[in-house]
Structure formats: structure tokens, C-alpha cells
Amino acid sequence: MTEVLLQVEQLTTELAAAGSSGGGAVRVCDAVGFDIRRGETLALLGESGCGKSMTALSLMRLLPLSGRITAGAVRLDGTDLLGLSERDMRGVRGGRMGMIFQEPQTSLNPVLTVGAQIAEAVQLHGTPPRGRGRSGRWIQDRVVELLRAVGIPDPARRAGEYPHQLSGGMKQRVMIAMALAGDPQLLIADEPTTALDVTIQAQVLQLLKGLQQQTGMAVLLITHDLGVVAETADRLAVMYAGQIVEQATSADFFAGPAHPYSRKLMESLPSADKRHGALAVIPGRVPPLDRPFSGCRFVERCFRAMDRCGETAPGWYPAADTAAGTKGSQDASLDPATDASGHMVRCLLWENADVATVWPTAARPATDETAQPAGPASSAVSAAATAPRQAAQAQRDNRPPAEHPTLLAARDLQVHFPIQRGLFRRTVGYVKAVDGVDLDLRPGRTLALVGESGCGKTTVGKGILQLERPTGGSIRYNGDDLARLGDGAMRRHRKDLQIIFQDPFASMNPRMLVGDIVGEGLQALGIERGRAARRRVAELLEQVGIGEQAMGRYPHEFSGGQRQRICIARALAVEPRIIVCDEPTSALDVSVQAQILNLLKQLQQDLGLSYLFITHDISVVAYLAHEVAVMYLGRIVERGTTAEVLDDPRHPYTRALLSAVPMVERAHRRRRIQLDGDMPSPSDPPAGCHFHPRCPEALPGCAAAYPDAVHLSDSRFVRCVRDRVPNPEVGA
Amino acid sequence: MRRLQPVLPVAVVALWALVALLGPWLPLAPDRVDLPQILAAPSAALPLGADDLGRPVLDRLLSGARTAFVVGVGVVLVSAIIGALLGGAAGFAGGWFDLVVVRVIDVFLAFPGILLAIALAGILGPGLGNVIVALSVVGWVGYARLARAQILSLKQREHVTAARALGVASPRILLRHLLPLALAPLVVEATFGIAAAVIAEAGLSFLGLGVQPPEASWGSMIRDGVGYMLVAPHLVLAPGLAVMTVVLAVNLLGDRLRDHLDVRSLRVAQ
């Protein structure tokens, strides 16, 4: 067994309460304990507000001013970090312990070159080899060496550039280089890839893994993404409401999570297997942490809650697969370090039980809602009612798309933004955000538009709704070409075309009451007025599961998921036929995402809505969409039914994109196709096929012309020269 | 952490407003010339003494408070309304209208404001109304620029896009979805604007471009008292301290208001 590097025991951190509730402190970490061994990756998993980041900041002693560590011990390789003076602690930070953050954009100083910023870290924490002084020359060499280590091409030149000249992925690499400057024993990575695109995320995770193997450092990875954990962590700890509720090796955890919370979290992940049922949801929200708990913190949301759970705080119990072995007594099991490799869980179900009694149905979490142990709060949708509908839905889904009538058809849609420079704002070029997109929306069906940030997928959605006026092409709807309609004529169609945004915080006017927000469309389009309008708003709020008492409240009184429901109600108010969903769940936690996806699916079944679902999340696509269009740099490179595209991707970009998605299920993982570099700027796309400079399978002819669409079936086309050949050797 | 409640500034501003509004009904005799009392020092009968014509300084001070108040509030009302509407419309509409408004704002900003006001007051002649006009002509640009910047950033917000998708008409979007959100910084700016207008009015009156001579104004009181500063310092001190107290109180209130209305701090508190 390898040696323990970091030992955290009973770490308790409090924040002075800032809210109007007055009252006591908010206990953001409560008796948190875990070990990290040399060279290993421990993932700290949990939803937002569970105390993950506060734990990391406590380890670094970088808490906000109102924060205080009230109890516990943190030992790094024998040094008690909580006992160090601030001066000594400064030597540890960035030296023996490095940290990288979620947002590389804001973590770098925009007015200094990246080289200077790394040099600062080297100056403070670097150890020159014997015989070389801490000279300027050595520091410069070391900076270049670090940049090379994190995979930045042409490091000597890049060191002289400013953060704004680098892409997001590059910036995160620079942050990693800074963290590596002191040769850390432990790297704390706080959601290091959450702000990055999936192919860039794959690059960064790969890089971290490689560096870990080279240097033997340990990594504490803080994330909410189960896929990332499954692919990178050796062990993991699940946090809930300031406590660690489960600790296990990755393999054990994904083979059978023990805590009801972990289980529900896994089941709420969307995936292709679950597409004919509703996703599992966790009702309610994380409890406020400013009061003492008498029992289990999860009891109110738990589908297996017992009477005792409300009164008795659960201790640590081993979640062994076999009934044999001693069950840990409460006092001995308080310290998880007693058995670091064991599977431990904080749940009363496990007090005197083993896996067969706790999860009798299967060791693995069930993939289907109907196989769930029945519980009062197991799902918003009753399983019995959905079963026949699911069958009918499945049948409908399997029909080829051509059998569905087309509701809206975009042909050669273009949205170009002029680039203006100089005193007289001369147009010097165009950003071709959308450059010739064809798509069809059909009633009752979902078309997913997939791509990385900057590929123009949001602009397509806005172009269809005429919120950005297209500069070319046509959008046929109901006998009109929307792109040619004036504002007045367009207003007649507004009723049928609605949009839901990514950020439910920004998409509602904070100074308006929820009732007025939802009713605005009714009033603006003159559909209903006065009492009838109010009744309709109340109905809508019921329909999205909020309740009519919300009408007299302001948006800020609701949680993220609730706000997104209100936004959905607002869109539904005018009885649209098409809704553009622009990443509606990206800002939400997994369990809340499941609620929103269930709701959208339900509404589609009940109302026959057509969705244009814009997303970068492949698992959501697999769960929800009927057809998929993959976009790269303003154009659709591949389109087909969900099964066609996800099971047999033909375009090299689609293949790379799918392979980069971190998957929980080992069986679903693909061999990673690493893409180098970043997406080029849409103002100056590469000649010929836009993807060829990054394409692992590029042919010499790719730079000549953009390939035409090759139709492989009624529903499917690919724009790649390789598919022009009748029997391509590659891709079989 | 609870901030100290601004009791004193509120009291000062309330007293100022009260005196200004009730002025006509108070038993004041700011214009009563009493020659034997020329340059009299403060006493029980004359709490702040008398000026070079024997007029009671306290009465003139209270009457001057009304002038300062009318000018302060008047200038801010006129310039904020004109500025917010022009700037807001420019930011919302964009295009050539925006271009013209921005150029006009730039031209006005290129001028030293108080000099322009002096020139205008000189052309229009002294008088309360003309002071308000002169200061408003200079003052609206600040509000216009602020409103335009606010609207420019707010109109990119998704709730505005959502309203457009729902078919809400443009004037309604401006009045319901944009201006209410831009209001907070404008209100804060207006508060500071009151303080600035009080000082500007005092300045103009000091130069003889303010209200007509018999009427009292803090600026003209200081001007009249300057000649007797060594013999009768209360003639300068009383109006000087009055200006300082009022401006300080209004500014403190504005700071407090800014903390209170700041949307960003609200967002963090969630």
C-alpha cells in the first residue's frame, strides 16, 4: 500500500452568516475526512452548494474573509498545515500544493504576459538544480520547459503573449504550468474543465494524467461530472450538504453506489438506454447549512428514508459486498482513514446490512425507472402511467424521419456579422457565424444541434426566430419565408416560435413578478387579457410544476431549476409549435437537469411540440433527440437520426467529439481520438473543408474545396470527402 | 455586517427640504433692512448676526436654502429626464440616431461645463429659471451617457431577447424591460447631481449670474460677505458651512443609496 500524502481529519469550516436570517454560522464543511496517497487521484464529487470548493479552499487556507476553520487537522506529508504560520503557509501554497481553478479566463492577469506570470511562480517556488543559481536565465528556461510540459506548441514565443491571445484550453494549460512551477506533491483542481469544450476537456484531462505519471504528484479533483470522475479518478468521495457521505474506489463506486443520494445521482444521468422512460429525479434541494441537523441530511429527499433517519445521525458504515466481515462500530468508523481503500457510506441503511439487503434488485443501479424500488418520492411521473405511453413513443420514434411532415425548413441559412474597423467603421470582413445550414423541424420531434462553443449553434437558433436577421438563405414556415418578413408580419408568427435560454437567472426581468413574466406573451400578442390571462398563467405554472402561488413572487426567490420551469411556462403561454431550447440544462445540476429534461419530454408528448435542442452534451442528445445535426465552424458536417449518428459516426469530427465525451459506463467508452489545437476563428475559416487542419484523417484534397453533402440514407448526410468514395477504407 | 444607519445625513437633507418647501409660510424677513444692525455679531435677537445692510443672516440663510433646493432638484429633474430618454433611446435604437446623440454628447463634454453655464447664464440674464436652464443644458449629457451605456449592456440580456421572441413591441421593451433596470444607477447619479447643482448654483450666484439681488442665495451671500471677512466672518461662514453641510449630506446619502441599489451586491448575496 502506498504511503498517505495528505490526511484530512474532522475538518470543519464555518462561514459567518451574511444573510438576513441573522442566526449562526454556515457550516460549509462538517467533519470532513479523507486521505490522498502519493500519485493517486481522489475525486470530490457533489452538486453545487455541497461544500466541495470550500473544502479545497480550507486545505489551502484561502477561505474568504468570513470563513474560519473551527476544528480538524490537515497533514501534508507530516506537516500540520493548520498549525503553520501564514508566512510558512505561503511557501506551501504554489510550492508543495498547487491549485487550478474553473475559470482560466479570470485566473490570469490580463496585463502581464503568461511567461511573466509563470516566471513569478518559478521565482517563488522553483528549485534550481544543483550548480545553477536562481538566475534570470534559469527562470526563463524553466518557464519554457513548463510550457512545453503542458503541451503548448512553440513555447518560447507563447511565453511572450498575453492571456487574451490564448484560447480557453491554452489558458488552462498555462494555469497548470503555473501550478507545476513548484513541483507540487499535490495538485488541487477545482472543476478544471467545466468551462471548456469537450474535446478541449479531453486534452486537459489527458495532460493532467500524463503529468501525474511523470511527476508522481497526487491530484484532488473537484467536479460535479460523474463521467470525468469515472475516467480519471482512482478513488472518490461524494459530498452532500457539507459532509462526505460515501467514499470508495472508482471501480467499486461505479459498480454499485451505496448511498441513496449517489444512486439517484447516477440514475439521473441522461443516456441512450433511458430514452424511453423518465429520468430519476431527486426532489427538493440541498438543505441550508446554517442550522444543526438532528438526523441524516438527505432524509427529506431520500426515497428510502426510514423513521429513524430523521432523528439519528448516521455514522460511517462499510458497504461491503459480502455479509462476512466485521461491521464497524460507530466510534471506530468515525475516522474513514481506518480503512482508506474500503467502501464506506454514511447511511443508516447500511448499519447492519450488506448489499443484498440494501439494494436487493441489483448491485448496479437500475437503468429503468420501472425497476426502481417504489418510494414516495421516487419520481414525479408515476411509472404505471408512463409505461403504455413509452411503448407508443418508442414506436413513433422508430419511424424514419421522412414519414413526419416538415413544420419548418431552413435552407442555406447564413448569418454573417460584419467586422468594422477604424474611424469610419469600414467593413473589413465578416464573421461567418452560420454559413449555409439546412435543417428541418418536424412536429413532436426533437432535432439536436450539437457542437462546441463558437461553432454557431446558438446563432442558428436565433436566426430561425429572426432574433438575428439572417443575411442569406430561407426559412420556410407556414407558407412564408421568415427571413423575408418585415417585423410586423413576423409578429404574427412569434406565437408559434419560442425560445428557452441557458441561464434562467438572466432570462427573466428581475423587477417583474413571475405572474407578469409568464403572462407577458399573452398580453403582447393580445391572446388573452385580464382575468382569463391570469387563469391561464396559473394553469401554466401548475403544468410546469411550480404552482400558482408563485405568481406574486419575484424570480430571485426561486432556485435555478424552478426558474427554468418558469421560463418554460413563459414560452408555453403563447401555445408555440416550435421551441428553440438553447442549452436549457447546462447551468443546472445533474439532478435538476433530469427534472427539466423529464418536463420537456412530457410536454413534447402532451402537446406535440417540436424542439430545436441546442447543446454540447452528447448524453442529453442520446436521451432526448430524434435527430442530430453536428455543427463545426458555421456548417453542419453530419446529420442523421440519433441512432445513426451516435452509434456509427461517419465524419471525423463527429467521431472525435463522441470519443472525447467522458462516459460513466466503461463499455460505452470509445478509443479517444485526440484533436490537436483549437477551433479556428469563423472570421477566417481554413480553405476547403474547415476541419481539415485538425482532422486526423485529412487527405491532400481536403484543402481544395468544401465537400458536398453525401446522402447515406433518407435521413442522413455527411460532408466529408472520404464518404464520396463508395467504399471508404477508413470508418468501417 | 450591518452598516451604520445614516441618521445625520437624512436629518440634514430632511431639514433642508422642509425649510425649502415651507419657506413661504415661515415668518422670515430676509429683505428687512435694519441699518443700526449693520454687520452685527450673532446675538440672542439675531442668532447669526446681520449683514452689511443690516438684514438678518439666519433669515437670508433659510430663504437661500429654498433657492438652493429649487435649483438642485429642478436641474436634476430636467437634465435626468431629458438625458435618460435621449440616451436610452439612442442606446436602444442604435444606427444613425445613436451616432448623432453620441457626437452631441462628445461636443458637450469637450466644453468645460461651468464655463458653458456661465456663458449661458450671462446670455439669458440672471434669474432662478435661467439658472436651471443653464445648468440643465450642461447637466443632461452625464445622464444620457450613463443611460446609453446601461441600455447597451442590458439590451443584450436574455430577458430582452425573450420579450422580443414573445412579440413585445419596442417602446414597451424600453419602458418595461430596460429603463427600470437602468434606473438604479441613474437615481444614484441624480443624487450626486443634486449636490453638484447646489455647488454650481452657489458658484453662479457668487459671480452675480444667479438669482436677482434682493432674493437670497448662499452664493450671493458669500459674495456680499467677502468684503467684510475680517470684520464680520459670520457673513461668509454661515452660508459657506450651509453649502458644505448640505452637499456632504447629499453625497453621503448618495453613497448609501448606491450600496443599497447595487444589483451586483444583491446577486452576490444570493
Interface residues (C-beta under 8 A of the other chain):
Chain A: A18 G19 K462 L465 L467 R491 R494 K495 L497 Q498 I499 F501 D503 A506 S507 M508 N509 P510 R511 M512 E520 G521 A524 L525 H556 C567 R570 V574
Chain B: M1 R157 E158 H159 T161 A162 A163 R164 A165 L166 G167 V168 A169 R172 R176 H177 P180 L181 V263 L266 A269 Q270
